[in-house]
């Protein structure tokens, strides 16, 4: 028998005791790499702890309700072959259950169905498991779907998933909640749950398709971006900075830096200019209080930098940017970008930001509308600088112009403040000496 590998809770940030709300495996189960082992729920988010390898579960020393922290052992797994299929194999066994659970009496007793719609899903919930008690922890579903099911008291093991590889989706839960006789009312019920979902389509009817699973980074960042877009009234202000002189100085520094193994990019100068703007306009370095009746003004300056990785964008945070010079910032930018691309960022690397910069300068574009990284209240988008004719009072002269786009939360920042902040940043970038003030 091969030695079992100890699986522990990874770095989960500033939380000391996070409760386990779901345990997805039991001794003897085969798991694949990245299969969820347990689901944790803090006061801020729900997250799955994945298996780092494929193999057979030897034991699970934790249970639902236990409180864990970084380093807590949650499973011992013996390396080997993983499951032949993802957890949906259990769901597939239960998929036939809706057939007997869609009884003929439902259309025969429409009055009863209309009178008591809530119990409708409860009947198949108790009858669905074909052999033994329900095991919702084994259902193939994400944290948000599990939370929705808990809120409605639905047993996930009674639902057949329609997502990739049998994954249970939010639509599956809502359809189960409505019941087989509630189809005509579905259209009316959808707006009550918030924004209606886009109807599913069978694209294979029109031509060949390929299912490509989303990278884990996009699975995690997608709901955050969606939540921010829905909750924050976004407005974007556009401006441009003349960086002709500062870019010439940057190139001199970069030439010298190459010999020491790092690069000096314009982003380091932009960080310094942004920090100056945050000090001049503290509302931009704030967060709206949960009660929405006050601002939390931050006396520290941690700048998040959106980094492009093979699996999607991540936003590591450069702490105390106000205390660092161009050289230090340049070295940290290079180091954190490399860790991001290698997937080696830790939870603390991604926490504590007060303002975010998203740069597409190495790719192109003329401007874009970045989504505010809530609970921050503003984010600056940067695209590639371009040479343009600029009137100097006597003639047009070629100048290197850098487009900047500031998206902001209009509940906190109005148009005038956004314009002043962006113009302050632009003015600092015109002359490197102003960054020393």
Buried (B, 14 or more C-beta within 10 A) or exposed (E): EEEBBEBBBEEBBEBEEBEBBBBBBEEEBBBBEBBBBBBBBBEEBBBBBBBBBBBBBBEBEBEEEBEBBBEBBBBBBBEEEBBEBBBBBBBBBBBEBBEEBEBEEBEEEEEBBEEEBEEBBBBBBEBBBEEEEBBBBBBBBBBBBBBBBBEEEBBBBBBBBBBBBBBBBBBBBBBBBBBBBBEEEEEEBBEEEEEEEEEEEEEEEEEEEEEEEEEBBEBBBEBBBEEBEEEBEBBBBBBBBBBBBBBEBBEEBBEEBEEEEBBBBBBBBBBBBBBBBBBBBEBBBBBBEEEEEEBEEBEEBBBBBBBBBEBBBBBBBBBEBBEBEBBEBBBBBBEBBEBBBEEEBEEEBBBBBBBBBBBBBEEEEEBBBBBBBBBBBBBBBBBBBEEEEBEEEEEEEEBBBBBBBBBBBBEBBEEEBBBBBBBBBBBBBBEBEBBEE
